[in-house]
């Protein structure tokens, strides 16, 4: 019996001081993309951001959970150093290595009304797993 | 949380006896109400801290403790290197040496009142705040090195501030033992355009009125009188500290097994103080402390410039500068023996009491000023260190109100524009680049800072000196 395929999506979850990001999708790569979109949404509404600029990102880690943290931290670094916000992502994961392109635009304080700067992705509530319905979940708390 | 999990030692001291892998007890300073309101995660995180190698006496939580990362925010723990003690990147936090400094203006509220809007505009124009703001200072390789090793002393040499500022900064403005070669190229890159910026989130610059004096003798030494106007700055080591925290957290998580450290929570990632990784982190973290001290020094300079455009000739003296996310080597007495311990304070303020050798002469009789920031629209407090705080929690006190509600809940409950209007009706001017940022920092999203400070005072962690009310708040 085929169950209905999961639509890739993201959500925030509660942390008392900060905020949790979670991506849910049919594949691990898409779950990482959605978690990153949840991270953008901590700062601004992703719909307000254009995708004119592409940034290539690679990172490695000894396990998938640390790979998620490394991925989000690479994005945070690019956002901080180049003053960017990202609207969408393309992620490929193979043999513990992540290769991705992040598409976004420079921060426009008037247009994006960025709420908060993200300091880093933490290992708190860090989980990457496959649910009973086969959907992948990638989540952690980000410090703001 | 359920108070029946604790043994109540006295009015404000609640103990969890060692169990399982705990090496020492866990102690929370709170009254019954604050304890009930704390998240159960504080209990879990504090008892996890108590399992770490080389921890001494107890794992402590201040009255403002809340759910953090590995360590609770408001957590204090000291480690003995001779007992295999560890240093934890999560136990310091991402915003290394985040802290508060307070400046005297020499004005009283009546003198400020007609110029409030002009001062708010001048400060907002002059001090870069919020996401995407850049400073006017650009560090090259040489100036980066100077900043990382020199802290506020370096800033002073660059023309930011006055020489008398230094004795009123912890470590006299320069953290010893900074080893800038352990600060990665990425951390440097992230910082090179961020000097003199406030950041965002709960960071702010606030013009405040002294609304109450609790201890007139100490307040006199601190130079505080009712209706005086002071300016407080709350910010930290910006992108550099965040990047150092990020990198060492991962390295420590990956190497825990190598050091035979069992982590009940990966976020508690740590390394032995005597290991290469532990030493590298200490060298980098101390560089980040210098970055924070330099940053607050530069913002002080910008504040003086902004104030001078509205009140020419005014001289702004520094009351004190405290850091509340640090790990510092300190001398403490344990079981009658002097010990050199590495004290982690994660969202906790150092609170050295009278006669402590590290204090400048001016504070030798009073203990150090302990600056407790409120949230936008609520009170802040000045306290002083006590002698008994040494026995209570290695001379530590709370650092602020502590959040009571998550950011997402706050944005659902309040609108930035409405909050600004409500605060304006109370005579408080808010300047912030982001309305959502204002909503996330709504005053009611935080615990009652007065209740937290009251308990810190009753517990003997620090003693109340003065209360400050906000007049102008520049939010990051």
Interface residues (C-beta under 8 A of the other chain):
Chain A: X12 X14 X15 X16 X17 X18 X19 X43 X61 X62 X66 X69 X70 X73 X76 X77 X80 X81 X83 X107 X109 X113 X114 X115 X116 X117 X119 X120 X121 X122 X123 X124 X126 X141 X143 X144
Chain B: X39 X41 X66 X67 X68 X69 X70 X73 X90 X93 X94 X95 X130 X131 X132 X134 X186 X189 X190 X199 X200 X201 X239 X242 X243 X245 X246 X249 X250 X253 X254 X265 X266 X267 X269 X402 X403 X404 X405 X406 X407 X408 X409 X411 X433 X434 X435 X436 X437 X440 X476
